[in-house]
């Protein structure tokens, strides 16, 4: 299993909702958490740096990535890696789903009904 952060998120795409959703998925699916390099907390072993991060840490991480434009760089790098490793194949048609771009979707201009 590969760590794929492209989870289907709730309709409400505010950062806190998305981050809590990602954390929930990491907690409820140990195989997914391990593929992402995390471990589930074990009270017998005490705190370890590899534990699934708290919601606050995920929010801080998301803010740093967003403020520095690193999510876009990571996405481009992942696509390049997927092409190189043959997980996806280059196609002649390019499609861009603007519904998935947070806050970047241009709204169509409405024609005025009044003159």
C-alpha positions in Angstrom: 0.0 0.0 0.0 1.3 3.4 -0.9 0.6 6.6 1.1 -1.9 8.5 -1.0 -3.0 11.8 0.6 -5.6 12.4 -2.2 -8.4 11.3 0.1 -12.0 12.1 -0.8 -12.8 14.8 1.7 -16.1 16.0 3.0 -18.0 18.7 1.0 -16.9 21.2 3.7 -13.3 21.9 2.6 -12.2 24.2 5.4 -8.7 23.3 6.5 -9.8 22.2 10.0 -12.4 19.8 8.5 -10.0 18.4 6.0 -7.2 17.9 8.6 -9.5 16.3 11.1 -10.7 14.0 8.3 -7.2 13.0 7.3 -6.3 12.4 11.0 -9.4 10.2 11.4 -8.4 8.1 8.4 -4.9 7.7 9.7 -6.2 6.6 13.1 -8.9 4.2 11.8 -6.6 2.5 9.2 -3.3 1.4 10.7 -2.1 0.1 7.3 -2.6 3.5 5.7 -0.8 5.2 8.7 2.2 2.8 8.4 2.4 3.4 4.6 2.6 7.1 5.4 5.4 6.5 7.9 3.3 6.8 11.1 2.6 4.5 14.0 -0.5 4.4 16.2 0.0 5.5 19.8 0.7 2.6 22.3 0.4 3.6 25.9 2.8 0.9 26.9 5.6 2.3 24.8 5.0 6.0 25.6 5.3 8.9 23.1 7.2 8.3 19.9 8.0 10.8 17.2 6.4 8.5 14.6 2.9 8.6 16.2 0.1 9.9 14.0 0.2 13.7 14.5 -2.3 15.6 16.5 -4.9 17.7 14.7 -3.0 20.8 15.8 0.2 19.6 14.2 -1.6 18.6 11.0 -3.1 22.1 10.9 0.4 23.7 11.5 1.9 21.5 8.8 -0.9 22.4 6.3 -0.4 26.1 7.1 3.3 25.9 6.4 2.8 24.0 3.2 0.1 26.4 2.0 1.9 29.6 2.9 5.0 28.6 1.1 3.3 27.1 -2.0 4.7 23.6 -1.2 1.5 21.7 -1.9 1.7 22.6 -5.5 5.3 21.6 -5.7 4.5 18.3 -4.0 1.7 17.6 -6.5 3.9 18.2 -9.5 6.6 16.1 -8.0 4.2 13.2 -7.4 2.8 13.4 -10.9 6.3 13.3 -12.3 7.2 10.3 -10.1 4.0 8.5 -11.1 4.7 9.0 -14.8 8.3 7.8 -14.4 7.3 4.7 -12.4 4.4 3.9 -14.9 1.6 4.3 -12.4 -0.1 6.7 -14.8 0.4 7.0 -18.5 0.7 10.2 -20.5 -2.4 11.0 -22.5 -3.0 13.4 -25.4 -6.0 15.0 -23.6 -5.5 17.2 -20.6 -8.3 17.8 -18.1 -8.2 20.1 -15.1 -10.8 19.7 -12.5 -11.3 23.2 -11.1 -13.8 21.9 -8.5 -10.9 20.3 -6.6 -8.7 23.4 -6.5 -9.3 25.0 -3.1 -10.3 28.6 -3.6 -8.8 28.8 -7.1 -11.9 28.1 -9.2 -12.9 31.2 -11.2 -16.6 31.9 -11.0 -18.3 32.4 -14.4 -19.4 35.9 -15.0 -23.2 36.4 -15.2 -24.6 38.5 -17.9 -26.6 41.4 -16.5 -30.3 41.2 -17.2 -30.7 44.9 -16.8 -29.6 47.4 -19.4 
